[in-house]
Amino acid sequence: MTGAEADDYTERLGNDRDLWEGEATTPRAFKLIQGYIWHPRDQAVDLAAYLPETLGPDVHLLFDAMPAAPFTFFDDGTLSATQVVYQLTVVAIVQPGQVPDALLTEAAERLGERLETTPQGVGWQLMSDLREVD
């Protein structure tokens, strides 16, 4: 970079989408957390009794049973065919000017607290997934 180019350079942090689309003026949906939750097939667990539909204002928790896990074994060697596996997603409606990163931290804490109340045998694997849902 030459001296003139360096003078014009501005470091940018965060979402670059507004560079080509302009500042958001309407609410946008963001996926915050994605992962799996499971329990043994012979254990009747009503996950809805442990996991709330919302984790805060405009932050929604979704989970759906999968016909089969997307993997054959768990880390401990347990066959996934012996478990009921659900896909879990946390989605937030982000208002203009609101930063989804802050919602991720709050939602992860609330979700963690609720997961810790589930019965023994329930497991989960979750990852942050900060992506806008188009």
N, CA, C and O atoms as CSV, one atom per row, in Angstrom:
chain,resi,resn,atom,element,x,y,z
A,1,MET,N,N,0.858,-1.166,0.000
A,1,MET,CA,C,0.000,0.000,0.000
A,1,MET,C,C,0.905,1.231,0.000
A,1,MET,O,O,1.855,1.311,0.779
A,2,THR,N,N,0.606,2.183,-0.874
A,2,THR,CA,C,1.394,3.403,-0.927
A,2,THR,C,C,0.914,4.352,0.165
A,2,THR,O,O,-0.095,4.098,0.822
A,3,GLY,N,N,1.634,5.428,0.349
A,3,GLY,CA,C,1.265,6.400,1.382
A,3,GLY,C,C,-0.125,6.960,1.189
A,3,GLY,O,O,-0.884,7.087,2.150
A,4,ALA,N,N,-0.475,7.303,-0.067
A,4,ALA,CA,C,-1.810,7.861,-0.354
A,4,ALA,C,C,-2.894,6.827,-0.095
A,4,ALA,O,O,-3.951,7.157,0.442
A,5,GLU,N,N,-2.633,5.553,-0.480
A,5,GLU,CA,C,-3.612,4.496,-0.240
A,5,GLU,C,C,-3.795,4.250,1.248
A,5,GLU,O,O,-4.907,4.006,1.716
A,6,ALA,N,N,-2.694,4.316,1.986
A,6,ALA,CA,C,-2.764,4.108,3.438
A,6,ALA,C,C,-3.589,5.197,4.104
A,6,ALA,O,O,-4.307,4.932,5.069
A,7,ASP,N,N,-3.490,6.433,3.589
A,7,ASP,CA,C,-4.269,7.531,4.156
A,7,ASP,C,C,-5.763,7.335,3.933
A,7,ASP,O,O,-6.575,7.774,4.748
A,8,ASP,N,N,-6.136,6.666,2.815
A,8,ASP,CA,C,-7.541,6.442,2.491
A,8,ASP,C,C,-8.110,5.193,3.158
A,8,ASP,O,O,-9.324,4.992,3.154
A,9,TYR,N,N,-7.248,4.352,3.731
A,9,TYR,CA,C,-7.681,3.087,4.307
A,9,TYR,C,C,-8.335,3.316,5.666
A,9,TYR,O,O,-7.794,4.018,6.520
A,10,THR,N,N,-9.495,2.718,5.848
A,10,THR,CA,C,-10.181,2.754,7.134
A,10,THR,C,C,-10.506,1.324,7.512
A,10,THR,O,O,-11.190,0.621,6.769
A,11,GLU,N,N,-10.016,0.889,8.669
A,11,GLU,CA,C,-10.329,-0.470,9.106
A,11,GLU,C,C,-11.790,-0.542,9.470
A,11,GLU,O,O,-12.331,0.365,10.101
A,12,ARG,N,N,-12.430,-1.631,9.067
A,12,ARG,CA,C,-13.858,-1.799,9.295
A,12,ARG,C,C,-14.088,-3.072,10.083
A,12,ARG,O,O,-13.604,-4.138,9.702
A,13,LEU,N,N,-14.813,-2.969,11.166
A,13,LEU,CA,C,-15.173,-4.121,11.984
A,13,LEU,C,C,-16.660,-4.369,11.869
A,13,LEU,O,O,-17.445,-3.431,11.732
A,14,GLY,N,N,-17.049,-5.637,11.925
A,14,GLY,CA,C,-18.465,-5.971,11.932
A,14,GLY,C,C,-18.976,-6.385,10.570
A,14,GLY,O,O,-18.214,-6.846,9.720
A,15,ASN,N,N,-20.267,-6.219,10.368
A,15,ASN,CA,C,-20.947,-6.673,9.174
A,15,ASN,C,C,-20.698,-5.708,8.018
A,15,ASN,O,O,-20.975,-4.514,8.132
A,16,ASP,N,N,-20.175,-6.223,6.909
A,16,ASP,CA,C,-19.909,-5.398,5.728
A,16,ASP,C,C,-21.106,-5.282,4.805
A,16,ASP,O,O,-21.050,-4.572,3.801
A,17,ARG,N,N,-22.190,-5.973,5.134
A,17,ARG,CA,C,-23.353,-5.988,4.245
A,17,ARG,C,C,-23.853,-4.580,3.946
A,17,ARG,O,O,-24.286,-4.308,2.826
A,18,ASP,N,N,-23.801,-3.680,4.927
A,18,ASP,CA,C,-24.305,-2.336,4.693
A,18,ASP,C,C,-23.457,-1.561,3.694
A,18,ASP,O,O,-23.908,-0.539,3.177
A,19,LEU,N,N,-22.235,-2.021,3.406
A,19,LEU,CA,C,-21.413,-1.359,2.392
A,19,LEU,C,C,-22.058,-1.455,1.014
A,19,LEU,O,O,-21.990,-0.506,0.233
A,20,TRP,N,N,-22.682,-2.591,0.708
A,20,TRP,CA,C,-23.289,-2.736,-0.609
A,20,TRP,C,C,-24.802,-2.656,-0.583
A,20,TRP,O,O,-25.421,-2.489,-1.634
A,21,GLU,N,N,-25.421,-2.769,0.593
A,21,GLU,CA,C,-26.883,-2.684,0.661
A,21,GLU,C,C,-27.370,-1.434,1.370
A,21,GLU,O,O,-28.557,-1.114,1.314
A,22,GLY,N,N,-26.477,-0.727,2.033
A,22,GLY,CA,C,-26.885,0.425,2.835
A,22,GLY,C,C,-27.287,-0.022,4.232
A,22,GLY,O,O,-27.462,-1.215,4.476
A,23,GLU,N,N,-27.432,0.914,5.138
A,23,GLU,CA,C,-27.826,0.605,6.514
A,23,GLU,C,C,-29.199,-0.056,6.524
A,23,GLU,O,O,-30.090,0.338,5.770
A,24,ALA,N,N,-29.366,-1.046,7.365
A,24,ALA,CA,C,-30.663,-1.722,7.489
A,24,ALA,C,C,-31.683,-0.753,8.090
A,24,ALA,O,O,-31.408,-0.081,9.084
A,25,THR,N,N,-32.839,-0.695,7.485
A,25,THR,CA,C,-33.899,0.184,7.994
A,25,THR,C,C,-35.107,-0.619,8.466
A,25,THR,O,O,-36.080,-0.059,8.972
A,26,THR,N,N,-35.033,-1.934,8.293
A,26,THR,CA,C,-36.117,-2.800,8.740
A,26,THR,C,C,-35.529,-3.928,9.575
A,26,THR,O,O,-34.337,-4.215,9.462
A,27,PRO,N,N,-36.341,-4.575,10.413
A,27,PRO,CA,C,-35.835,-5.714,11.195
A,27,PRO,C,C,-35.338,-6.824,10.280
A,27,PRO,O,O,-35.866,-7.024,9.185
A,28,ARG,N,N,-34.308,-7.551,10.744
A,28,ARG,CA,C,-33.735,-8.662,9.981
A,28,ARG,C,C,-33.662,-9.884,10.890
A,28,ARG,O,O,-33.484,-9.758,12.101
A,29,ALA,N,N,-33.800,-11.064,10.296
A,29,ALA,CA,C,-33.701,-12.318,11.049
A,29,ALA,C,C,-32.254,-12.806,11.004
A,29,ALA,O,O,-31.637,-12.848,9.940
A,30,PHE,N,N,-31.719,-13.172,12.167
A,30,PHE,CA,C,-30.376,-13.727,12.276
A,30,PHE,C,C,-30.429,-15.063,12.989
A,30,PHE,O,O,-31.118,-15.216,13.998
A,31,LYS,N,N,-29.702,-16.020,12.462
A,31,LYS,CA,C,-29.502,-17.282,13.166
A,31,LYS,C,C,-28.375,-17.022,14.162
A,31,LYS,O,O,-27.314,-16.527,13.782
A,32,LEU,N,N,-28.595,-17.349,15.423
A,32,LEU,CA,C,-27.582,-17.120,16.454
A,32,LEU,C,C,-26.846,-18.399,16.831
A,32,LEU,O,O,-25.621,-18.412,16.953
A,33,ILE,N,N,-27.611,-19.480,17.015
A,33,ILE,CA,C,-27.054,-20.752,17.486
A,33,ILE,C,C,-27.638,-21.879,16.648
A,33,ILE,O,O,-28.821,-21.863,16.309
A,34,GLN,N,N,-26.811,-22.843,16.321
A,34,GLN,CA,C,-27.242,-24.013,15.554
A,34,GLN,C,C,-26.617,-25.240,16.198
A,34,GLN,O,O,-25.474,-25.185,16.652
A,35,GLY,N,N,-27.343,-26.336,16.242
A,35,GLY,CA,C,-26.747,-27.554,16.777
A,35,GLY,C,C,-27.748,-28.668,16.943
A,35,GLY,O,O,-28.792,-28.702,16.292
A,36,TYR,N,N,-27.398,-29.587,17.840
A,36,TYR,CA,C,-28.204,-30.791,18.052
A,36,TYR,C,C,-28.407,-31.026,19.545
A,36,TYR,O,O,-27.566,-30.672,20.372
A,37,ILE,N,N,-29.541,-31.628,19.862
A,37,ILE,CA,C,-29.822,-32.097,21.217
A,37,ILE,C,C,-30.365,-33.516,21.063
A,37,ILE,O,O,-31.067,-33.809,20.095
A,38,TRP,N,N,-30.044,-34.400,22.010
A,38,TRP,CA,C,-30.463,-35.799,21.863
A,38,TRP,C,C,-30.698,-36.446,23.216
A,38,TRP,O,O,-30.277,-35.942,24.257
A,39,HIS,N,N,-31.382,-37.578,23.166
A,39,HIS,CA,C,-31.588,-38.409,24.361
A,39,HIS,C,C,-31.790,-39.851,23.895
A,39,HIS,O,O,-32.135,-40.083,22.736
A,40,PRO,N,N,-31.576,-40.831,24.798
A,40,PRO,CA,C,-31.765,-42.238,24.417
A,40,PRO,C,C,-33.200,-42.491,23.946
A,40,PRO,O,O,-34.148,-41.906,24.470
A,41,ARG,N,N,-33.344,-43.365,22.959
A,41,ARG,CA,C,-34.673,-43.690,22.407
A,41,ARG,C,C,-35.606,-44.255,23.480
A,41,ARG,O,O,-36.816,-44.034,23.429
A,42,ASP,N,N,-35.049,-44.979,24.447
A,42,ASP,CA,C,-35.899,-45.595,25.476
A,42,ASP,C,C,-36.217,-44.643,26.633
A,42,ASP,O,O,-36.840,-45.050,27.614
A,43,GLN,N,N,-35.803,-43.410,26.526
A,43,GLN,CA,C,-36.059,-42.408,27.565
A,43,GLN,C,C,-37.078,-41.406,27.020
A,43,GLN,O,O,-36.802,-40.702,26.049
A,44,ALA,N,N,-38.252,-41.344,27.645
A,44,ALA,CA,C,-39.288,-40.403,27.212
A,44,ALA,C,C,-38.972,-39.019,27.779
A,44,ALA,O,O,-39.100,-38.793,28.983
A,45,VAL,N,N,-38.564,-38.104,26.918
A,45,VAL,CA,C,-38.224,-36.748,27.349
A,45,VAL,C,C,-39.062,-35.763,26.545
A,45,VAL,O,O,-39.044,-35.777,25.314
A,46,ASP,N,N,-39.791,-34.913,27.248
A,46,ASP,CA,C,-40.545,-33.845,26.601
A,46,ASP,C,C,-39.677,-32.589,26.662
A,46,ASP,O,O,-39.717,-31.840,27.638
A,47,LEU,N,N,-38.892,-32.373,25.607
A,47,LEU,CA,C,-37.965,-31.236,25.612
A,47,LEU,C,C,-38.680,-29.906,25.763
A,47,LEU,O,O,-38.112,-28.956,26.301
A,48,ALA,N,N,-39.919,-29.824,25.294
A,48,ALA,CA,C,-40.678,-28.580,25.420
A,48,ALA,C,C,-40.911,-28.208,26.886
A,48,ALA,O,O,-41.116,-27.036,27.201
A,49,ALA,N,N,-40.881,-29.179,27.766
A,49,ALA,CA,C,-41.041,-28.901,29.194
A,49,ALA,C,C,-39.789,-28.248,29.787
A,49,ALA,O,O,-39.864,-27.626,30.847
A,50,TYR,N,N,-38.651,-28.380,29.123
A,50,TYR,CA,C,-37.384,-27.850,29.617
A,50,TYR,C,C,-36.891,-26.641,28.835
A,50,TYR,O,O,-36.199,-25.779,29.378
A,51,LEU,N,N,-37.248,-26.583,27.563
A,51,LEU,CA,C,-36.727,-25.530,26.696
A,51,LEU,C,C,-37.835,-24.557,26.332
A,51,LEU,O,O,-38.865,-24.966,25.796
A,52,PRO,N,N,-37.637,-23.273,26.616
A,52,PRO,CA,C,-38.681,-22.286,26.317
A,52,PRO,C,C,-38.753,-21.985,24.823
A,52,PRO,O,O,-37.801,-22.234,24.083
A,53,GLU,N,N,-39.870,-21.455,24.396
A,53,GLU,CA,C,-40.013,-21.058,22.996
A,53,GLU,C,C,-39.215,-19.802,22.691
A,53,GLU,O,O,-38.790,-19.590,21.555
A,54,THR,N,N,-39.010,-18.965,23.708
A,54,THR,CA,C,-38.238,-17.740,23.521
A,54,THR,C,C,-37.144,-17.658,24.582
A,54,THR,O,O,-37.280,-18.173,25.692
A,55,LEU,N,N,-36.064,-16.996,24.201
A,55,LEU,CA,C,-34.936,-16.790,25.109
A,55,LEU,C,C,-34.737,-15.308,25.386
A,55,LEU,O,O,-33.687,-14.897,25.881
A,56,GLY,N,N,-35.721,-14.529,25.074
A,56,GLY,CA,C,-35.676,-13.085,25.243
A,56,GLY,C,C,-36.584,-12.450,24.209
A,56,GLY,O,O,-37.149,-13.145,23.364
A,57,PRO,N,N,-36.729,-11.132,24.268
A,57,PRO,CA,C,-37.578,-10.463,23.280
A,57,PRO,C,C,-37.050,-10.718,21.865
A,57,PRO,O,O,-35.883,-10.455,21.572
A,58,ASP,N,N,-37.900,-11.220,21.014
A,58,ASP,CA,C,-37.567,-11.485,19.604
A,58,ASP,C,C,-36.453,-12.513,19.406
A,58,ASP,O,O,-35.813,-12.532,18.355
A,59,VAL,N,N,-36.214,-13.374,20.412
A,59,VAL,CA,C,-35.220,-14.447,20.281
A,59,VAL,C,C,-35.965,-15.768,20.460
A,59,VAL,O,O,-36.488,-16.054,21.537
A,60,HIS,N,N,-36.009,-16.565,19.401
A,60,HIS,CA,C,-36.839,-17.765,19.365
A,60,HIS,C,C,-35.998,-19.035,19.305
A,60,HIS,O,O,-34.991,-19.095,18.599
A,61,LEU,N,N,-36.425,-20.047,20.054
A,61,LEU,CA,C,-35.765,-21.347,20.093
A,61,LEU,C,C,-36.630,-22.347,19.332
A,61,LEU,O,O,-37.809,-22.525,19.638
A,62,LEU,N,N,-36.030,-22.993,18.343
A,62,LEU,CA,C,-36.728,-23.981,17.526
A,62,LEU,C,C,-35.992,-25.302,17.632
A,62,LEU,O,O,-34.762,-25.334,17.588
A,63,PHE,N,N,-36.732,-26.394,17.773
A,63,PHE,CA,C,-36.092,-27.710,17.689
A,63,PHE,C,C,-37.064,-28.684,17.050
A,63,PHE,O,O,-38.266,-28.662,17.313
A,64,ASP,N,N,-36.507,-29.544,16.200
A,64,ASP,CA,C,-37.302,-30.511,15.450
A,64,ASP,C,C,-36.600,-31.849,15.474
A,64,ASP,O,O,-35.385,-31.924,15.290
A,65,ALA,N,N,-37.373,-32.923,15.704
A,65,ALA,CA,C,-36.808,-34.274,15.663
A,65,ALA,C,C,-36.341,-34.573,14.242
A,65,ALA,O,O,-37.004,-34.219,13.267
A,66,MET,N,N,-35.210,-35.219,14.144
A,66,MET,CA,C,-34.654,-35.603,12.847
A,66,MET,C,C,-34.930,-37.087,12.615
A,66,MET,O,O,-34.965,-37.856,13.575
A,67,PRO,N,N,-35.125,-37.504,11.373
A,67,PRO,CA,C,-35.346,-38.931,11.116
A,67,PRO,C,C,-34.117,-39.760,11.472
A,67,PRO,O,O,-34.236,-40.923,11.856
A,68,ALA,N,N,-32.940,-39.159,11.342
A,68,ALA,CA,C,-31.681,-39.821,11.700
A,68,ALA,C,C,-30.649,-38.741,11.968
A,68,ALA,O,O,-30.732,-37.644,11.414
A,69,ALA,N,N,-29.693,-39.043,12.804
A,69,ALA,CA,C,-28.618,-38.093,13.075
A,69,ALA,C,C,-27.734,-37.947,11.840
A,69,ALA,O,O,-27.628,-38.885,11.049
A,70,PRO,N,N,-27.105,-36.802,11.660
A,70,PRO,CA,C,-26.223,-36.625,10.505
A,70,PRO,C,C,-24.826,-37.219,10.733
A,70,PRO,O,O,-23.889,-36.923,9.991
A,71,PHE,N,N,-24.703,-38.045,11.749
A,71,PHE,CA,C,-23.434,-38.708,12.061
A,71,PHE,C,C,-23.755,-40.093,12.605
A,71,PHE,O,O,-24.870,-40.329,13.072
A,72,THR,N,N,-22.805,-41.001,12.553
A,72,THR,CA,C,-23.035,-42.389,12.945
A,72,THR,C,C,-22.793,-42.631,14.425
A,72,THR,O,O,-23.525,-43.385,15.066
A,73,PHE,N,N,-21.761,-41.987,14.966
A,73,PHE,CA,C,-21.378,-42.174,16.362
A,73,PHE,C,C,-21.271,-40.830,17.063
A,73,PHE,O,O,-21.024,-39.804,16.430
A,74,PHE,N,N,-21.460,-40.848,18.372
A,74,PHE,CA,C,-21.155,-39.684,19.200
A,74,PHE,C,C,-19.696,-39.782,19.619
A,74,PHE,O,O,-19.063,-40.822,19.437
A,75,ASP,N,N,-19.165,-38.706,20.177
A,75,ASP,CA,C,-17.756,-38.667,20.586
A,75,ASP,C,C,-17.384,-39.793,21.544
A,75,ASP,O,O,-16.243,-40.255,21.543
A,76,ASP,N,N,-18.339,-40.240,22.363
A,76,ASP,CA,C,-18.038,-41.305,23.335
A,76,ASP,C,C,-18.210,-42.707,22.748
A,76,ASP,O,O,-18.062,-43.701,23.460
A,77,GLY,N,N,-18.527,-42.791,21.435
A,77,GLY,CA,C,-18.674,-44.084,20.779
A,77,GLY,C,C,-20.098,-44.601,20.721
A,77,GLY,O,O,-20.346,-45.637,20.105
A,78,THR,N,N,-21.040,-43.910,21.345
A,78,THR,CA,C,-22.446,-44.324,21.318
A,78,THR,C,C,-22.981,-44.235,19.891
A,78,THR,O,O,-22.761,-43.240,19.200
A,79,LEU,N,N,-23.676,-45.268,19.460
A,79,LEU,CA,C,-24.303,-45.244,18.138
A,79,LEU,C,C,-25.426,-44.202,18.116
A,79,LEU,O,O,-26.265,-44.174,19.016
A,80,SER,N,N,-25.439,-43.366,17.110
A,80,SER,CA,C,-26.487,-42.351,17.032
A,80,SER,C,C,-27.859,-42.977,16.804
A,80,SER,O,O,-28.875,-42.363,17.131
A,81,ALA,N,N,-27.907,-44.179,16.255
A,81,ALA,CA,C,-29.185,-44.860,16.026
A,81,ALA,C,C,-29.891,-45.206,17.338
A,81,ALA,O,O,-31.083,-45.514,17.326
A,82,THR,N,N,-29.182,-45.160,18.464
A,82,THR,CA,C,-29.789,-45.458,19.759
A,82,THR,C,C,-30.390,-44.210,20.416
A,82,THR,O,O,-30.922,-44.285,21.524
A,83,GLN,N,N,-30.304,-43.070,19.733
A,83,GLN,CA,C,-30.728,-41.794,20.299
A,83,GLN,C,C,-31.807,-41.138,19.432
A,83,GLN,O,O,-31.856,-41.357,18.221
A,84,VAL,N,N,-32.656,-40.344,20.051
A,84,VAL,CA,C,-33.548,-39.449,19.320
A,84,VAL,C,C,-32.782,-38.133,19.208
A,84,VAL,O,O,-32.374,-37.555,20.216
A,85,VAL,N,N,-32.590,-37.668,17.980
A,85,VAL,CA,C,-31.781,-36.471,17.740
A,85,VAL,C,C,-32.674,-35.369,17.175
A,85,VAL,O,O,-33.499,-35.603,16.292
A,86,TYR,N,N,-32.489,-34.175,17.704
A,86,TYR,CA,C,-33.238,-32.996,17.274
A,86,TYR,C,C,-32.259,-31.964,16.739
A,86,TYR,O,O,-31.150,-31.822,17.254
A,87,GLN,N,N,-32.674,-31.250,15.708
A,87,GLN,CA,C,-31.903,-30.087,15.274
A,87,GLN,C,C,-32.418,-28.904,16.075
A,87,GLN,O,O,-33.627,-28.728,16.228
A,88,LEU,N,N,-31.506,-28.098,16.584
A,88,LEU,CA,C,-31.864,-26.961,17.422
A,88,LEU,C,C,-31.321,-25.692,16.776
A,88,LEU,O,O,-30.166,-25.646,16.353
A,89,THR,N,N,-32.161,-24.664,16.705
A,89,THR,CA,C,-31.769,-23.388,16.111
A,89,THR,C,C,-32.317,-22.265,16.982
A,89,THR,O,O,-33.461,-22.316,17.434
A,90,VAL,N,N,-31.491,-21.255,17.209
A,90,VAL,CA,C,-31.932,-20.042,17.893
A,90,VAL,C,C,-31.887,-18.925,16.857
A,90,VAL,O,O,-30.842,-18.652,16.267
A,91,VAL,N,N,-33.043,-18.280,16.642
A,91,VAL,CA,C,-33.178,-17.210,15.660
A,91,VAL,C,C,-33.632,-15.942,16.374
A,91,VAL,O,O,-34.470,-15.985,17.275
A,92,ALA,N,N,-33.066,-14.815,15.956
A,92,ALA,CA,C,-33.453,-13.528,16.545
A,92,ALA,C,C,-33.913,-12.576,15.457
A,92,ALA,O,O,-33.383,-12.580,14.345
A,93,ILE,N,N,-34.900,-11.764,15.788
A,93,ILE,CA,C,-35.309,-10.665,14.921
A,93,ILE,C,C,-34.534,-9.453,15.439
A,93,ILE,O,O,-34.758,-8.980,16.553
A,94,VAL,N,N,-33.625,-8.969,14.605
A,94,VAL,CA,C,-32.709,-7.890,14.999
A,94,VAL,C,C,-33.226,-6.574,14.427
A,94,VAL,O,O,-33.448,-6.448,13.222
A,95,GLN,N,N,-33.411,-5.608,15.305
A,95,GLN,CA,C,-33.909,-4.299,14.892
A,95,GLN,C,C,-32.777,-3.468,14.297
A,95,GLN,O,O,-31.612,-3.702,14.619
A,96,PRO,N,N,-33.097,-2.498,13.430
A,96,PRO,CA,C,-32.055,-1.637,12.867
A,96,PRO,C,C,-31.230,-0.997,13.991
A,96,PRO,O,O,-31.782,-0.489,14.967
A,97,GLY,N,N,-29.925,-1.029,13.839
A,97,GLY,CA,C,-29.028,-0.460,14.847
A,97,GLY,C,C,-28.671,-1.422,15.966
A,97,GLY,O,O,-27.748,-1.150,16.733
A,98,GLN,N,N,-29.372,-2.532,16.078
A,98,GLN,CA,C,-29.098,-3.531,17.112
A,98,GLN,C,C,-27.988,-4.461,16.628
A,98,GLN,O,O,-27.933,-4.803,15.447
A,99,VAL,N,N,-27.111,-4.866,17.534
A,99,VAL,CA,C,-25.981,-5.725,17.193
A,99,VAL,C,C,-26.318,-7.170,17.573
A,99,VAL,O,O,-26.565,-7.454,18.745
A,100,PRO,N,N,-26.332,-8.096,16.589
A,100,PRO,CA,C,-26.710,-9.482,16.898
A,100,PRO,C,C,-25.728,-10.191,17.830
A,100,PRO,O,O,-26.112,-11.139,18.516
A,101,ASP,N,N,-24.467,-9.750,17.870
A,101,ASP,CA,C,-23.476,-10.380,18.744
A,101,ASP,C,C,-23.917,-10.341,20.209
A,101,ASP,O,O,-23.751,-11.316,20.942
A,102,ALA,N,N,-24.475,-9.213,20.623
A,102,ALA,CA,C,-24.924,-9.080,22.013
A,102,ALA,C,C,-26.075,-10.034,22.293
A,102,ALA,O,O,-26.152,-10.606,23.380
A,103,LEU,N,N,-26.973,-10.215,21.326
A,103,LEU,CA,C,-28.085,-11.146,21.494
A,103,LEU,C,C,-27.575,-12.576,21.619
A,103,LEU,O,O,-28.129,-13.375,22.373
A,104,LEU,N,N,-26.514,-12.895,20.875
A,104,LEU,CA,C,-25.927,-14.238,20.930
A,104,LEU,C,C,-25.452,-14.559,22.339
A,104,LEU,O,O,-25.736,-15.640,22.855
A,105,THR,N,N,-24.744,-13.648,22.959
A,105,THR,CA,C,-24.219,-13.877,24.307
A,105,THR,C,C,-25.346,-14.123,25.297
A,105,THR,O,O,-25.291,-15.071,26.080
A,106,GLU,N,N,-26.366,-13.276,25.268
A,106,GLU,CA,C,-27.498,-13.431,26.188
A,106,GLU,C,C,-28.254,-14.731,25.927
A,106,GLU,O,O,-28.594,-15.452,26.865
A,107,ALA,N,N,-28.515,-15.030,24.662
A,107,ALA,CA,C,-29.267,-16.239,24.320
A,107,ALA,C,C,-28.493,-17.490,24.724
A,107,ALA,O,O,-29.085,-18.446,25.224
A,108,ALA,N,N,-27.180,-17.494,24.513
A,108,ALA,CA,C,-26.358,-18.653,24.873
A,108,ALA,C,C,-26.393,-18.890,26.380
A,108,ALA,O,O,-26.479,-20.036,26.823
A,109,GLU,N,N,-26.329,-17.834,27.162
A,109,GLU,CA,C,-26.395,-17.979,28.624
A,109,GLU,C,C,-27.741,-18.547,29.058
A,109,GLU,O,O,-27.794,-19.471,29.869
A,110,ARG,N,N,-28.824,-17.999,28.523
A,110,ARG,CA,C,-30.168,-18.471,28.898
A,110,ARG,C,C,-30.392,-19.913,28.456
A,110,ARG,O,O,-30.949,-20.717,29.203
A,111,LEU,N,N,-29.958,-20.234,27.242
A,111,LEU,CA,C,-30.117,-21.594,26.742
A,111,LEU,C,C,-29.301,-22.564,27.580
A,111,LEU,O,O,-29.786,-23.641,27.928
A,112,GLY,N,N,-28.073,-22.198,27.908
A,112,GLY,CA,C,-27.223,-23.050,28.753
A,112,GLY,C,C,-27.868,-23.351,30.091
A,112,GLY,O,O,-27.833,-24.490,30.557
A,113,GLU,N,N,-28.455,-22.340,30.710
A,113,GLU,CA,C,-29.136,-22.537,31.993
A,113,GLU,C,C,-30.277,-23.550,31.855
A,113,GLU,O,O,-30.452,-24.409,32.719
A,114,ARG,N,N,-31.050,-23.452,30.774
A,114,ARG,CA,C,-32.180,-24.354,30.584
A,114,ARG,C,C,-31.711,-25.771,30.246
A,114,ARG,O,O,-32.292,-26.746,30.722
A,115,LEU,N,N,-30.670,-25.888,29.430
A,115,LEU,CA,C,-30.155,-27.218,29.088
A,115,LEU,C,C,-29.651,-27.951,30.323
A,115,LEU,O,O,-29.776,-29.172,30.418
A,116,GLU,N,N,-29.092,-27.223,31.251
A,116,GLU,CA,C,-28.585,-27.846,32.484
A,116,GLU,C,C,-29.700,-28.436,33.341
A,116,GLU,O,O,-29.428,-29.237,34.235
A,117,THR,N,N,-30.953,-28.053,33.082
A,117,THR,CA,C,-32.082,-28.596,33.859
A,117,THR,C,C,-32.644,-29.875,33.250
A,117,THR,O,O,-33.504,-30.514,33.855
A,118,THR,N,N,-32.174,-30.260,32.067
A,118,THR,CA,C,-32.709,-31.455,31.406
A,118,THR,C,C,-32.268,-32.711,32.154
A,118,THR,O,O,-31.270,-32.683,32.873
A,119,PRO,N,N,-32.998,-33.807,31.991
A,119,PRO,CA,C,-32.668,-35.047,32.699
A,119,PRO,C,C,-31.313,-35.625,32.267
A,119,PRO,O,O,-30.795,-35.326,31.191
A,120,GLN,N,N,-30.771,-36.453,33.141
A,120,GLN,CA,C,-29.539,-37.165,32.811
A,120,GLN,C,C,-29.789,-37.989,31.544
A,120,GLN,O,O,-30.863,-38.570,31.390
A,121,GLY,N,N,-28.830,-38.045,30.657
A,121,GLY,CA,C,-28.964,-38.763,29.398
A,121,GLY,C,C,-29.205,-37.841,28.212
A,121,GLY,O,O,-28.992,-38.230,27.064
A,122,VAL,N,N,-29.651,-36.610,28.492
A,122,VAL,CA,C,-29.836,-35.633,27.418
A,122,VAL,C,C,-28.476,-35.001,27.133
A,122,VAL,O,O,-27.769,-34.570,28.043
A,123,GLY,N,N,-28.130,-34.958,25.854
A,123,GLY,CA,C,-26.867,-34.336,25.461
A,123,GLY,C,C,-27.103,-33.292,24.398
A,123,GLY,O,O,-28.177,-33.238,23.798
A,124,TRP,N,N,-26.102,-32.458,24.160
A,124,TRP,CA,C,-26.230,-31.426,23.144
A,124,TRP,C,C,-24.866,-31.015,22.621
A,124,TRP,O,O,-23.840,-31.147,23.287
A,125,GLN,N,N,-24.904,-30.514,21.406
A,125,GLN,CA,C,-23.729,-29.930,20.761
A,125,GLN,C,C,-24.220,-28.694,20.033
A,125,GLN,O,O,-25.025,-28.788,19.106
A,126,LEU,N,N,-23.739,-27.542,20.449
A,126,LEU,CA,C,-24.215,-26.272,19.901
A,126,LEU,C,C,-23.040,-25.423,19.442
A,126,LEU,O,O,-21.956,-25.471,20.023
A,127,MET,N,N,-23.269,-24.650,18.396
A,127,MET,CA,C,-22.253,-23.744,17.873
A,127,MET,C,C,-22.882,-22.394,17.580
A,127,MET,O,O,-24.039,-22.317,17.167
A,128,SER,N,N,-22.121,-21.333,17.794
A,128,SER,CA,C,-22.626,-20.021,17.385
A,128,SER,C,C,-22.656,-19.994,15.868
A,128,SER,O,O,-21.805,-20.588,15.206
A,129,ASP,N,N,-23.637,-19.303,15.329
A,129,ASP,CA,C,-23.836,-19.294,13.880
A,129,ASP,C,C,-24.452,-17.953,13.488
A,129,ASP,O,O,-25.608,-17.887,13.070
A,130,LEU,N,N,-23.673,-16.895,13.627
A,130,LEU,CA,C,-24.181,-15.561,13.355
A,130,LEU,C,C,-24.308,-15.321,11.851
A,130,LEU,O,O,-23.377,-14.851,11.197
A,131,ARG,N,N,-25.478,-15.655,11.326
A,131,ARG,CA,C,-25.739,-15.425,9.906
A,131,ARG,C,C,-27.131,-14.863,9.725
A,131,ARG,O,O,-28.084,-15.277,10.385
A,132,GLU,N,N,-27.225,-13.921,8.824
A,132,GLU,CA,C,-28.540,-13.397,8.503
A,132,GLU,C,C,-29.314,-14.444,7.724
A,132,GLU,O,O,-28.764,-15.119,6.854
A,133,VAL,N,N,-30.593,-14.574,8.043
A,133,VAL,CA,C,-31.460,-15.514,7.347
A,133,VAL,C,C,-32.158,-14.728,6.248
A,133,VAL,O,O,-32.912,-13.792,6.514
A,134,ASP,N,N,-31.896,-15.121,5.026
A,134,ASP,CA,C,-32.510,-14.409,3.880
A,134,ASP,C,C,-33.835,-15.014,3.532
A,134,ASP,O,O,-34.498,-14.555,2.602
